[in-house]
Amino acid sequence: MNTPIVILNYKTYLESSGENALELARALKSASEESGITMVAAPQAADIYRVHDQISLPIFAQHIDPITPGGHTGSNLIETLIEAGINGSLINHSENRMKLADIDEVIQLCKQHNIESCVCTNNIATSKAIATFNPDAVAVEPPELIGSGIPVSQAQPEVVEDSVKGVKSINKKIKVLCGAGISTGEDMKAAMDLGADGVLLASGIVKAENPKKALLDLVSKL
Ligand code: G3P
């Protein structure tokens, strides 16, 4: 991943599901081309192939299960997701928390399959703990600010700054992103000024009247 990076978590909003997932991917691609900033789409599993088939941009899964091929009804198998078009995955989002051992297993699966791993954490301590597993990226998101419209980079700057310091002291190569309530150019600039390598965001862009405009505003102060 090059810095700065923007990962858009589509979550399960209707505005980012099905055909809307494609529209959002078009907005991401075009904003990325205009700004020169790497922008990654993280659509629902069912929309990954649709997006990959129509639009050329980096795609992350929202979740991968710690399984190998076989009998695991209802699970997300890494091999299938890669064939569908992913280049990486979010792991352990606050809305889909995983056991520590399972997080480690999915990071290892990503390494074996040469795709990127971005582990979500909820505070400074878990960010440091996860860094010892050596994922490609850690994205710190205080759960109480998720979907709130209150930007973590401005409301809790110490969480971003100390997560960056803590993670980099364990492994300098790990990228540190921050998320929760990020939507404007000021929010992203504040995150980068605190040492973050980029942002992980959702509602501010997914629900914007004009997502491409919102994405260009997001990176306008860099
Ligand atoms: O994964 C991104 C996320 O949890 C932040 O959500 O809606 O606060 O940007 P939001």
Residues whose N, C-alpha, C, O or C-beta is under 5 A from the ligand:
A	BS01	G3P	N9 L145 I146 G147 S148 G179 A180 G181 I182 L200 L201 A202 S203 G204
